[in-house]
Amino acid sequence: MRPLINRYILCIAILSIVFLQISSAIPPLPSEFYGNIQIDEKPAQVGLMVIAKLDNKECGNITVKKEGIYGGESTFDQRLIVSCGDVPVSGTVTFWVNGNCADKAAVLSAGSSQKIDLNVRTGNKAPSIVVTPGENENIFSNSVPTKKATFTVIPIIVSILLICIFMRRKL
């Protein structure tokens, strides 16, 4: 009976390690953006692509589907999703259309959905306003830490100690 219990404990310890490793690989939640967009004081045309860049790397894009609007605020509307894979999402995102930078940039907050109205001027290469979460009344945030989950060593050590203790008793 005792070897059977030892095997169960060994299996539980090994499964704990495996599940802990899997849960530590969950990427952070992306940020979402939507709003009105004008190019040179005119509503953006249907078909234009709005690109979100973080440190000059494209981290999301959306196509204008309704004149002067990118994304939507309703629950199931498509939005500009900013995500850089499993890299922690933090910093300031800039918005680009046809190689021109919008007048506003946004500080990212993982899991937030922000309405930011953009104005793009031909030849503009840098934003003039940086919007931070809390400044904009239309930010809906389920703010979570933006750090990537780290692998915890304590459960591994405890599992190894349990395995050693039960193996020692068996001998």
C-alpha positions in Angstrom: 0.0 0.0 0.0 2.8 2.4 0.8 4.6 2.2 -2.6 1.2 3.1 -4.2 0.9 6.2 -2.1 4.5 7.2 -2.9 3.8 6.9 -6.6 0.7 9.1 -6.3 2.7 11.7 -4.4 5.5 11.5 -7.0 3.0 11.9 -9.9 1.4 14.9 -8.2 4.8 16.5 -7.6 5.8 16.1 -11.3 2.4 17.3 -12.6 2.7 20.4 -10.3 6.0 21.2 -11.9 4.7 20.8 -15.4 1.6 22.9 -14.8 3.6 25.7 -13.1 5.9 25.8 -16.1 2.9 26.1 -18.5 1.2 28.9 -16.5 4.4 31.0 -16.4 4.4 31.2 -20.2 1.1 33.1 -20.4 1.7 36.4 -22.3 0.4 39.7 -21.0 -2.9 41.1 -22.1 -2.8 43.5 -25.1 -3.9 47.1 -25.2 -6.8 48.1 -27.5 -7.4 51.5 -29.2 -10.3 53.0 -31.2 -11.6 56.4 -32.1 -11.9 59.0 -34.8 -9.2 59.7 -37.2 -8.5 62.7 -39.5 -5.9 63.2 -42.1 -5.0 66.8 -42.8 -8.3 67.9 -41.2 -10.4 65.5 -43.3 -11.9 62.2 -42.1 -9.7 59.3 -43.0 -10.7 57.3 -46.1 -12.0 53.8 -45.9 -9.1 51.3 -46.6 -6.3 53.3 -44.9 -4.2 51.3 -42.4 -3.5 52.6 -39.0 -0.3 51.1 -37.6 0.7 51.1 -33.9 4.5 51.1 -33.2 6.3 50.5 -30.0 10.0 51.4 -30.1 9.7 51.7 -34.0 8.5 48.1 -34.2 5.0 47.4 -35.6 2.9 45.9 -32.8 -0.5 46.1 -34.4 -2.6 47.5 -37.2 -6.2 48.1 -38.2 -7.9 49.1 -41.5 -10.3 52.0 -41.5 -13.7 50.5 -42.4 -15.9 53.5 -41.8 -14.8 56.9 -43.0 -13.1 58.9 -40.2 -13.3 56.0 -37.6 -10.8 53.3 -36.7 -12.1 50.5 -34.5 -15.2 50.7 -32.4 -16.3 51.1 -28.8 -19.0 48.3 -28.7 -18.1 45.0 -27.1 -17.7 43.0 -30.3 -16.3 45.8 -32.5 -12.8 45.3 -33.9 -10.1 47.5 -32.3 -6.5 48.3 -32.9 -4.8 45.6 -30.8 -1.3 46.4 -29.6 0.7 43.3 -28.6 4.3 42.3 -29.2 3.9 38.6 -28.7 5.1 37.4 -25.2 7.2 40.5 -24.7 5.9 42.6 -21.8 3.8 45.4 -23.2 4.9 48.7 -21.7 6.1 52.0 -23.0 4.6 54.5 -25.4 2.9 53.5 -28.6 2.8 55.9 -31.6 0.2 55.7 -34.4 1.1 55.9 -38.1 -0.8 56.3 -41.4 1.1 56.3 -44.7 4.4 57.0 -43.0 3.1 60.0 -41.1 2.8 60.0 -37.3 -0.5 61.0 -35.5 -0.6 63.9 -33.2 -1.1 61.7 -30.1 0.8 58.8 -28.6 -0.4 56.6 -25.7 1.2 55.0 -22.7 0.3 51.4 -22.7 -1.7 49.7 -19.9 -2.1 45.9 -20.3 -5.7 44.9 -20.7 -7.0 48.4 -21.3 -9.3 49.7 -24.1 -8.7 53.4 -24.9 -10.6 55.8 -27.1 -8.0 58.1 -28.7 -9.0 60.5 -31.5 -6.1 60.9 -33.9 -5.1 63.7 -36.2 -2.5 63.0 -38.8 -0.7 65.7 -40.7 1.4 65.0 -43.8 5.1 65.1 -43.0 4.6 64.7 -39.2 7.2 62.4 -37.7 6.5 62.7 -34.0 3.5 63.0 -31.7 2.8 66.3 -29.9 0.6 64.8 -27.1 1.1 61.6 -25.0 -2.1 60.2 -23.5 -1.6 58.3 -20.2 -4.3 56.0 -18.7 -6.4 58.1 -16.4 -6.2 61.3 -18.5 -8.7 60.0 -21.0 -12.2 59.5 -19.6 -12.9 56.8 -22.2 -10.3 54.3 -20.9 -11.7 51.0 -19.7 -9.0 49.1 -17.8 -8.6 45.7 -16.3 -5.1 46.8 -15.4 -2.8 43.9 -14.7 1.0 43.9 -14.2 2.7 44.1 -17.5 5.7 42.0 -16.4 6.0 38.5 -17.9 5.1 35.9 -15.3 8.3 34.5 -13.8 8.9 30.8 -13.1 8.7 30.2 -9.3 11.5 28.0 -8.0 10.0 27.2 -4.5 7.5 24.6 -5.8 10.3 22.8 -7.7 12.5 22.7 -4.6 9.6 21.4 -2.5 8.8 18.8 -5.1 12.4 17.6 -5.3 12.6 17.4 -1.5 9.4 15.3 -1.3 10.7 13.0 -4.0 14.0 12.5 -2.1 12.2 11.9 1.2 9.8 9.3 -0.2 12.6 7.6 -2.2 14.8 7.4 0.9 11.9 5.8 2.9 11.5 3.2 0.1 15.2 2.1 0.5 
